[in-house]
Amino acid sequence: MKIVNIREAKTHLSRLVDAAAKGEPFIIAKAGKPLVKVTAIEPTAPTRLGFLKGKGQVPDDFDHMAADEITAAFAGEAPSPEDDVELRYRDLAAIRSLRATAKATASLTR
């Protein structure tokens, strides 16, 4: 393994780093004493897809949730108070589901 002094490392750092990235590690020394070893970083595995599978729930009517309300909103119709209460309840249930998923995610990343 190649040993270079600090002055040479400063002068030729780009060339030395390129060589290390290609698999030729080197050691930087000061006054003949090795200080650090420079090597290429191994590529990390990509984030695994599907790591949250089974950790959250998607309602069966997810694709059609609030379809009537959305259509009414685009038509310029205001929802009735009863509809508004139902929407808030659905929103609350969705928020709780998202919070549970967020907690599961946080526990996996710790």
C-alpha positions in Angstrom: 0.0 0.0 0.0 1.3 3.4 -1.0 2.3 5.8 1.8 2.4 9.5 1.1 3.4 12.4 3.4 1.0 15.2 4.1 2.7 17.7 1.8 2.5 15.3 -1.1 -1.1 14.5 -0.3 -2.0 18.2 -0.3 -0.3 18.7 -3.7 -1.7 15.6 -5.4 -5.0 15.1 -3.5 -7.2 14.8 -6.6 -5.0 12.2 -8.2 -4.7 10.2 -5.0 -8.5 10.3 -4.3 -9.2 9.2 -7.9 -6.8 6.3 -7.4 -8.4 5.4 -4.1 -11.8 5.4 -5.7 -10.6 2.9 -8.3 -9.5 0.5 -5.5 -5.9 1.7 -4.7 -6.0 2.8 -1.1 -3.2 4.9 0.4 -2.0 6.0 3.8 -1.2 9.6 4.7 1.7 9.9 7.1 3.2 12.8 9.1 6.9 12.7 9.9 6.9 9.1 8.7 4.2 8.0 11.1 0.9 6.7 9.5 -2.1 8.9 10.4 -5.0 7.9 8.2 -5.9 5.3 5.6 -7.9 6.5 2.5 -10.0 3.9 0.8 -13.0 3.9 -1.5 -16.4 3.8 0.2 -18.4 0.6 -0.6 -21.7 1.3 -2.3 -24.6 0.9 0.1 -27.6 -1.2 -0.7 -30.6 0.7 -2.1 -33.5 1.3 0.2 -35.7 -1.8 0.2 -39.1 -1.3 -1.4 -42.1 -2.5 0.6 -40.5 -2.2 4.0 -43.8 -0.8 5.4 -45.9 -3.6 4.0 -48.5 -4.6 6.6 -47.7 -1.6 8.8 -50.6 0.5 7.8 -54.2 0.2 6.5 -55.8 1.6 3.4 -59.6 1.8 3.5 -61.4 -0.4 1.0 -63.1 2.7 -0.5 -59.9 4.7 -0.7 -60.2 5.3 -4.5 -63.7 6.6 -4.0 -63.5 8.3 -0.6 -65.4 11.6 -0.6 -66.2 11.4 -4.3 -69.6 13.0 -3.9 -68.1 15.8 -1.8 -65.3 16.4 -4.3 -67.8 16.5 -7.2 -70.0 18.9 -5.2 -67.0 21.1 -4.4 -66.1 21.4 -8.1 -69.8 22.1 -8.9 -69.7 25.0 -6.4 -72.1 23.3 -4.0 -71.5 23.7 -0.2 -71.7 20.5 1.8 -74.5 20.2 4.3 -73.7 20.3 8.0 -74.3 16.5 8.3 -71.9 15.8 5.4 -69.4 18.1 7.1 -69.5 16.1 10.3 -69.1 12.8 8.3 -66.1 14.3 6.4 -64.4 15.4 9.7 -64.9 11.9 11.1 -63.3 10.3 8.0 -60.5 12.8 8.1 -59.9 12.0 11.8 -59.8 8.3 11.0 -57.3 8.9 8.1 -55.1 11.1 10.4 -55.0 8.4 13.0 -54.0 5.8 10.4 -51.3 8.1 9.1 -50.0 8.7 12.6 -49.8 4.9 13.2 -47.9 4.5 9.9 -45.5 7.3 10.9 -44.8 5.7 14.3 -44.1 2.4 12.6 -41.8 4.1 10.1 -40.0 6.0 12.9 -39.5 2.7 14.9 -38.0 1.1 11.8 -35.5 3.9 11.2 -34.1 3.9 14.7 
